[in-house]
Amino acid sequence: MTFFLQIIMSTVKSSLKKWQKNKLCSLLNHANLSLLFKASVHGFTAAAFHQKCDMQGPTVIVAYNKAGYVFGAFTSKDFAQTGQNIVDDKAFLFSFNDKEIKEDPLRVVSGNPQYAFTDNGPNFASLVFLYNNTVTVYSNPGIYQFDPQKMHGNDLELTECEVYRVEDCGGLMEKPWRNVQWNSDRRKALLSTISGWKPSVNSVKQARILLVGPVGAGKSSFFNSINSVFKGYVSIQANTGIAGTSLTTQFRTYFIKLSSGVSHVPFTLCDSMGLEDGVNTGLDVDDFASILKGHVQDQYQFNASMPIQPESPHFNKSPGLKDKIHCVVYVIDISRVKLLSDKMVDKFAVFRRKTNQLGIPQLVLLTKVDEACPLVAKDLKVVYQSHFINKMMQEISTKLGVSLSAVVPVKNYCQELEIDSQTDILLLNAVVQILRATEGFFDDLCNAEE
């Protein structure tokens, strides 16, 4: 595998549009989808497929072609390369046309009760994906009877092929395990609480919050979302998007501007380069330590192969308390919790130790909760009733070694044009928790001085 692929493996992105994912999830009893394999990244070969997809339990293959069809196959059984024909009464083929959004997806089950697929490859007899290790699909209705025109428009050359692990969301708890009020009065109260908060140290007017996390987790989107809440409309200031490596290449300090109804914003958000698996890629731990200590000034251009040097014009040689970081927030895509590599978890551990040494409080933001759980996508108010969200929060708590009370789920503004009260409340709740943690940092300073 090339070095370039090693860099981008941890940042592979789904090609499914939101409505496509919703339709697919409707066929899968509102399950959660975790991306395992993307042929354009890992290779259009059976070997690459098996490396990522064997022994993963229920999976769904999703193929895309130029004709605008999104089609594929689901199986509830493992791919294990035994070469056997596998019986699976839950397996089916599906298809929907990108150009016909309102059309219900086509769903076809096997007409042969003794055969669903062959587990030595993505081979469903009637559809064989990655046929002969190419970007093509072999198609013959055979065991799964379908009209080829309706299935794939007779376009057998793929533009992409993806495989997702299908995870049961587990439904909803009877009662939420954290209580959140979702009315407009609560939104106003949260804004008032934040506006009225002040650091307990006179020399600091605004707390400095550092956002750290893997590429594509939503750090810059979180700032844009918080900015949008305070402005009253969706705002885009920090660069966001999909890329193989970090879009944030500079250290940035973002100030939230005052708006109507808000007299004071007591914090700034600092955005850093994304964390990556590879050597000499992503945010360096020495740069991270320099940021924490207040040495790195706004708009410093990161150099992944060399940390900031004291002679740099962006190096603050005599930082005051107001220049230092007062709270570190790790931002992680909740749907990627299970897919965090050992290297990434180890990198988090190094960063956490460095932060602990400096006595700086730490929290975890889990983003994209609406994309991770279809039930939450339908109604954000059930975020603390979702068994899946709760499970992922507990899992990241264990992986990173943080208290569950320090793990907070959020939904960023990514495609909306207008703000939404429920999204605002979840975001503002996160800010309140961040400020409460930050308050502990200043209280410790005051106690040390007494």
GIGITA-V661353 format. One record per run of one state. SS is the DSSP state (~ for helix, > for strand, _ for the rest). FROM is the first residue (numbers start at 1). LEN is the number of residues. If there is no record, write none. Layout:
BEGIN
SS/FROM/LEN, SS/FROM/LEN
END
This chain:
BEGIN
_/1/2, ~/3/9, _/12/6, ~/18/10, _/28/4, >/32/7, ~/39/4, _/43/3, ~/46/8, _/54/5, >/59/7, _/66/3, >/69/7, _/76/9, >/85/2, _/87/5, >/92/6, _/98/8, >/106/3, _/109/8, >/117/2, _/119/4, >/123/1, _/124/3, >/127/2, _/129/2, ~/131/3, _/134/2, >/136/1, _/137/1, >/138/2, _/140/8, ~/148/5, _/153/4, >/157/11, _/168/4, >/172/1, _/173/11, ~/184/13, _/197/10, >/207/6, _/213/1, >/214/1, _/215/4, ~/219/13, _/232/18, >/250/6, _/256/11, >/267/5, _/272/3, >/275/1, _/276/9, ~/285/8, _/293/3, >/296/1, _/297/3, >/300/2, _/302/13, >/315/1, _/316/5, ~/321/3, _/324/3, >/327/7, ~/334/6, _/340/2, ~/342/16, _/358/3, >/361/7, _/368/1, ~/369/4, _/373/1, ~/374/5, _/379/1, ~/380/3, _/383/3, >/386/1, ~/387/14, _/401/3, ~/404/3, >/407/3, _/410/11, ~/421/29, _/450/1
END
